[in-house]
């Protein structure tokens, strides 16, 4: 990580760009956790004067999974190991996207209090841990990230809201992530009834921490609304 630290040179916005650009999921996680630790230690800061953010573009992604329209994704039940692996893969893909969405918020929206950066760096760090928990469950079932097709809906919403922090806070944490809070308890019940208590335990952790992420989105949504 020494080279990564030199690249960011104490600049939080450069760190965010580097994490966004990294195509390898495990290295994206490692960079995220490294820079989150640097931020917490006070060694990464957003510059007081920064040029406008670059236009949003697709973040770094591995060759696989293949991205398809949501309608093209096969429907699988949780009753089989293959079905559970596909489900876990879908959640892992969401968590990987969520790392990038958090870093994009850090990078893109300027002129906000330092606590905005603290919230979204923390979210990126949480999402990186969530991805690794799911990555471990995939491996336990004989699969890896990239083995199943996925869709690009989360990042497409990120692109659509790149012009407006209010829209981003309204539509990403308060709508898309909040939907996850709505459906996850039912999925936990189904996993436990299918005998997959280990994955259910992982989802319990994710559910508990995602509540705070939606709350952060609501906090900054209100901040924008007051202005």
C-alpha positions as CSV (number, residue, x, y, z in Angstrom):
1,X,0.0,0.0,0.0
2,X,3.0,2.3,0.1
3,X,2.6,3.2,-3.6
4,X,-1.1,3.9,-3.0
5,X,-0.3,6.3,-0.1
6,X,2.1,8.2,-2.3
7,X,-0.5,8.4,-5.1
8,X,-3.0,10.0,-2.8
9,X,-0.4,12.2,-1.0
10,X,-2.8,13.0,1.8
11,X,-5.5,14.2,-0.6
12,X,-8.9,12.6,0.1
13,X,-10.3,13.4,-3.3
14,X,-7.4,11.6,-5.0
15,X,-7.8,8.6,-2.7
16,X,-11.5,8.5,-3.7
17,X,-10.6,8.6,-7.4
18,X,-8.1,5.8,-7.0
19,X,-10.6,3.6,-5.3
20,X,-13.2,4.3,-7.9
21,X,-10.8,3.5,-10.8
22,X,-9.4,0.2,-9.3
23,X,-10.9,-2.7,-11.4
24,X,-9.8,-5.6,-9.2
25,X,-12.5,-6.1,-6.5
26,X,-10.1,-7.4,-3.8
27,X,-7.6,-4.5,-4.4
28,X,-10.5,-2.0,-4.4
29,X,-11.4,-3.4,-1.0
30,X,-7.8,-3.2,0.2
31,X,-7.5,0.4,-1.0
32,X,-10.8,1.4,0.6
33,X,-9.8,-0.1,4.0
34,X,-6.3,1.5,3.8
35,X,-7.6,4.9,2.9
36,X,-10.5,4.7,5.5
37,X,-7.9,4.0,8.2
38,X,-5.7,6.9,6.9
39,X,-8.8,9.2,7.0
40,X,-9.6,8.2,10.6
41,X,-6.0,8.9,11.6
42,X,-6.3,12.4,10.2
43,X,-3.8,11.7,7.4
44,X,-6.3,12.3,4.5
45,X,-8.1,15.5,4.0
46,X,-10.1,17.2,1.3
47,X,-8.2,20.3,0.0
48,X,-9.8,23.6,0.8
49,X,-9.6,24.6,-2.8
50,X,-10.3,21.9,-5.4
51,X,-11.3,22.2,-9.1
52,X,-14.8,20.9,-10.0
53,X,-15.1,17.1,-10.1
54,X,-14.5,15.3,-13.4
55,X,-17.5,14.1,-15.3
56,X,-18.8,10.8,-13.9
57,X,-17.9,7.7,-15.7
58,X,-18.0,3.9,-15.2
59,X,-15.8,2.9,-12.3
60,X,-13.1,0.2,-12.5
61,X,-14.7,-3.2,-13.0
62,X,-13.3,-6.7,-13.6
63,X,-14.0,-8.4,-16.9
64,X,-16.6,-10.6,-15.1
65,X,-19.4,-10.6,-14.1
66,X,-21.1,-9.8,-17.4
67,X,-23.5,-6.9,-17.0
68,X,-27.0,-7.6,-18.4
69,X,-30.4,-6.0,-18.2
70,X,-32.2,-7.0,-15.0
71,X,-34.8,-8.9,-17.0
72,X,-32.1,-11.2,-18.4
73,X,-31.1,-12.4,-15.0
74,X,-32.5,-15.9,-14.3
75,X,-34.8,-16.3,-11.2
76,X,-33.3,-18.8,-8.8
77,X,-34.8,-20.1,-5.5
78,X,-32.8,-20.5,-2.3
79,X,-33.6,-24.2,-2.0
80,X,-30.5,-25.2,-3.9
81,X,-26.8,-24.5,-3.3
82,X,-26.6,-23.0,-6.8
83,X,-29.6,-20.7,-6.0
84,X,-28.1,-19.5,-2.8
85,X,-24.7,-18.9,-4.5
86,X,-26.5,-16.8,-7.1
87,X,-28.3,-14.8,-4.4
88,X,-25.1,-14.2,-2.5
89,X,-23.4,-13.1,-5.7
90,X,-26.2,-10.6,-6.4
91,X,-25.8,-9.1,-2.9
92,X,-22.0,-9.1,-3.2
93,X,-22.4,-7.2,-6.5
94,X,-24.6,-4.6,-4.7
95,X,-22.0,-4.2,-2.0
96,X,-19.2,-3.7,-4.5
97,X,-21.2,-1.0,-6.3
98,X,-22.0,0.5,-2.9
99,X,-18.2,1.0,-2.2
100,X,-18.0,3.0,-5.4
101,X,-21.2,5.0,-4.7
102,X,-19.8,6.0,-1.3
103,X,-16.4,7.1,-2.8
104,X,-18.2,9.0,-5.6
105,X,-20.2,10.9,-3.0
106,X,-16.9,11.8,-1.3
107,X,-15.3,12.8,-4.5
108,X,-18.1,14.5,-6.3
109,X,-20.0,16.7,-3.9
110,X,-18.0,19.8,-2.8
111,X,-18.4,22.5,-0.2
112,X,-20.0,20.2,2.4
113,X,-19.0,19.9,6.1
114,X,-16.2,17.5,7.0
115,X,-18.8,15.2,8.6
116,X,-20.1,14.5,5.1
117,X,-16.8,13.0,4.2
118,X,-16.6,11.1,7.5
119,X,-20.0,9.6,6.9
120,X,-19.3,8.4,3.4
121,X,-15.7,7.2,3.9
122,X,-17.2,5.2,6.8
123,X,-19.9,3.8,4.5
124,X,-17.3,2.8,1.9
125,X,-15.3,1.0,4.6
126,X,-18.4,-0.8,5.9
127,X,-19.4,-1.9,2.3
128,X,-15.9,-3.3,1.7
129,X,-16.3,-5.5,4.8
130,X,-19.7,-6.6,3.6
131,X,-18.3,-7.5,0.2
132,X,-15.6,-9.6,1.9
133,X,-18.1,-11.4,4.1
134,X,-20.1,-12.3,1.0
135,X,-17.0,-13.2,-0.9
136,X,-16.2,-15.7,1.8
137,X,-19.7,-17.3,1.6
138,X,-19.3,-17.6,-2.2
139,X,-16.0,-19.4,-1.8
140,X,-17.6,-21.7,0.8
141,X,-20.2,-22.7,-1.8
142,X,-17.5,-23.3,-4.5
143,X,-18.0,-20.0,-6.4
144,X,-16.3,-16.7,-6.9
145,X,-17.4,-13.1,-7.7
146,X,-17.9,-13.0,-11.4
147,X,-19.4,-16.5,-11.7
148,X,-22.9,-15.1,-12.3
149,X,-24.3,-12.3,-14.5
150,X,-25.2,-9.0,-12.8
151,X,-26.9,-5.7,-13.7
152,X,-25.7,-2.1,-13.5
153,X,-28.8,-0.5,-12.0
154,X,-27.1,1.0,-8.9
155,X,-24.3,2.7,-10.9
156,X,-26.8,3.9,-13.5
157,X,-28.6,5.7,-10.7
158,X,-25.3,7.1,-9.5
159,X,-24.7,8.6,-13.0
160,X,-28.2,10.0,-13.1
161,X,-27.7,11.9,-9.8
162,X,-24.1,13.0,-10.4
163,X,-25.3,16.6,-11.0
164,X,-27.1,17.0,-7.7
165,X,-26.2,16.0,-4.2
166,X,-29.9,16.4,-3.1
167,X,-31.0,13.9,-5.8
168,X,-28.2,11.5,-4.9
169,X,-29.1,11.4,-1.2
170,X,-32.8,11.1,-2.0
171,X,-32.6,8.3,-4.6
172,X,-29.6,6.2,-3.6
173,X,-29.6,5.7,0.2
174,X,-33.2,6.8,0.8
175,X,-34.8,4.7,-2.0
176,X,-32.5,2.0,-3.3
177,X,-30.7,1.1,-0.1
178,X,-33.8,1.5,1.9
179,X,-35.5,-1.1,-0.3
180,X,-32.7,-3.5,0.7
181,X,-33.7,-2.9,4.4
182,X,-37.2,-3.8,3.5
183,X,-36.5,-7.1,1.8
184,X,-33.5,-8.4,3.8
185,X,-35.4,-9.6,6.9
186,X,-37.5,-11.9,4.7
187,X,-34.4,-13.2,3.0
188,X,-32.8,-14.0,6.3
189,X,-35.8,-16.1,7.3
190,X,-35.7,-18.0,4.0
191,X,-31.9,-18.6,4.3
192,X,-32.3,-20.0,7.8
193,X,-35.2,-22.2,6.7
194,X,-33.0,-23.5,3.9
195,X,-30.3,-24.4,6.4
196,X,-27.8,-21.7,5.5
197,X,-27.4,-20.1,8.9
198,X,-23.9,-18.8,8.0
199,X,-25.2,-16.6,5.1
200,X,-28.1,-15.5,7.3
201,X,-25.7,-14.4,10.0
202,X,-23.8,-12.3,7.4
203,X,-27.0,-10.7,6.3
204,X,-27.8,-9.8,9.9
205,X,-24.5,-7.9,10.1
206,X,-25.2,-6.1,6.8
207,X,-28.8,-5.3,7.8
208,X,-27.7,-3.8,11.1
209,X,-25.0,-1.6,9.5
210,X,-27.1,-0.6,6.4
211,X,-29.6,1.1,8.8
212,X,-26.9,3.6,9.6
213,X,-26.1,4.1,5.9
214,X,-29.7,5.0,5.2
215,X,-29.8,7.3,8.2
216,X,-26.7,9.1,6.8
217,X,-28.4,9.6,3.5
218,X,-31.5,11.0,5.3
219,X,-29.3,13.3,7.4
220,X,-27.6,14.8,4.3
221,X,-30.9,14.9,2.3
222,X,-32.2,17.1,5.1
223,X,-29.0,19.2,5.0
224,X,-29.5,19.9,1.3
225,X,-33.2,20.6,1.8
226,X,-32.5,23.3,4.4
227,X,-30.4,25.1,1.7
